[in-house]
Amino acid sequence: MFKKNIYKYVGLMLICAAYSACKVPEFAQRSENKNVPASFNNSQDSTNTASLKWRSFFTDPNLVNLIDTALKNNQELNITLQEIEIAKNDIRAKKGELLPTVGYGAGAGFEKVGRYTSSGAGDASTDITPGKEVPDILPDYRFGLQANWEADIWHKLRNAKKAAVTRYLSTVEGKNFVVTNLVAEVANSYYELLALDNQFDIVKKNIALQSNALELMKVQKQAMRTTELAVRKFEAEVLSSKSLEFDIQQNITETENKINFLLGRYPQPIPRDKSNFINLVPPTVQVGLPAQLLANRPDIKQAELDLTAAKLDVKVAKAQFYPSLGISATIGYQAFNPSYLLRTPESLAYSLAGDLAGPLINRNAIKAEYLTANAKQLQAVFNYEKAILNGYVEVANQLSNINNLQKSYDLKAKQAEALTQSIDISNDLFKATRADYFEVLMTQRDALQSKLELIETKKQQLNAVVNIYHALGGGWN
């Protein structure tokens, strides 16, 4: 009766232990939100400029050549390409874990066992060869093959391989995102360089204009029609413009060097045509539908793939709670004398074993790994939602920016034209003593400022078009 109760309690304990080994901690899950607004500005047009290749979108041959060079030499892009190679190697490693591990080995040694042990007592009563006792010190020579294989019962290894493949695809999208960023950065820097060139030319022309006005003031002073104050004011204005000229020259140098850095080369002149900058017409951009961002933007696709990999990581971590089945086998030859080593079947040795093992007590490390995988999955969900939201906001902002910049440019063009005309009017009035030197000075200053602002607005227009092309996911294909 007592023995029966013992067996009952032991059996109950084993059942509880098996249940405990397979029980997985509960964790709250969150489904990713793929809902995006139906349209941009209530437009249902699905035509999307992001489908255009960057060689078709940018028509300036100098800019096309710069982008092409950047895509070949940029260090950040080359670093990202090596990340793709690392991800490929991880796939190879995970595939290898699914296959049996086979190795070879050879060895030699000797053994001395105690006489008053089961092995020693057995050797003492046994002849190693007819009429010859087993020596106290027994040599051992061996060589053979050994194999180990884990049966992937719970798809732990297969899910790990799938996660590695998904992360490889994620690194490819990461490379595409670097490409689209690089294309946009080179284009924006190129337009900034053209704008600085034009501002530099305007300042030089304005210095010549102000120098003429300064000479006029000196003549007027000699004729007693103005004062030394007017001469000094105009002289100070010329000096201020010359100082601005050097500031712009420094900005030109830094922008050229920035482009050269993006192109992966040391500073050198950037070929460009600055003659028609103010008349450049930004290309028309079709934004399509917000849902197209999910397929076009590399950062969104990368976040989605990272989320898929994180889900697979949770499955891999969950499988750690379950028992694993390992199979091991060896085959080879073993003998106490090298001359007997290849005798078959006397020296042939082989084994085959299966092991079923699982966690039972103190599973905190496995629980921690599982909860960490769940937390990373939630992070991936939030990152995916953030990428979608960020993409939509970027497109919406640039759409508004393009519209407002066009209105601003039209007004600034009229302003610059009016102030340019007012320079001649103010000079004529000054000569006719119907305006003082201060009005002439302020008119020239305002005209210069309006022309510089007009060029800046043109640059912002071109940058806005580049930015919306980038926001739509264009530039990588």
Secondary structure as UniProt FT lines:
FT   HELIX           2..22
FT   TURN            41..42
FT   HELIX           49..51
FT   HELIX           54..57
FT   HELIX           61..73
FT   HELIX           75..98
FT   STRAND          101..112
FT   TURN            115..116
FT   HELIX           118..124
FT   STRAND          127..129
FT   TURN            130..131
FT   STRAND          132..133
FT   STRAND          137..151
FT   TURN            153..154
FT   HELIX           156..222
FT   TURN            223..224
FT   HELIX           228..262
FT   TURN            263..264
FT   TURN            275..276
FT   HELIX           277..279
FT   HELIX           290..292
FT   HELIX           293..296
FT   HELIX           298..319
FT   TURN            320..321
FT   STRAND          324..335
FT   HELIX           338..340
FT   TURN            341..342
FT   TURN            344..347
FT   STRAND          348..357
FT   HELIX           364..431
FT   TURN            432..433
FT   HELIX           437..471
FT   TURN            472..473
//
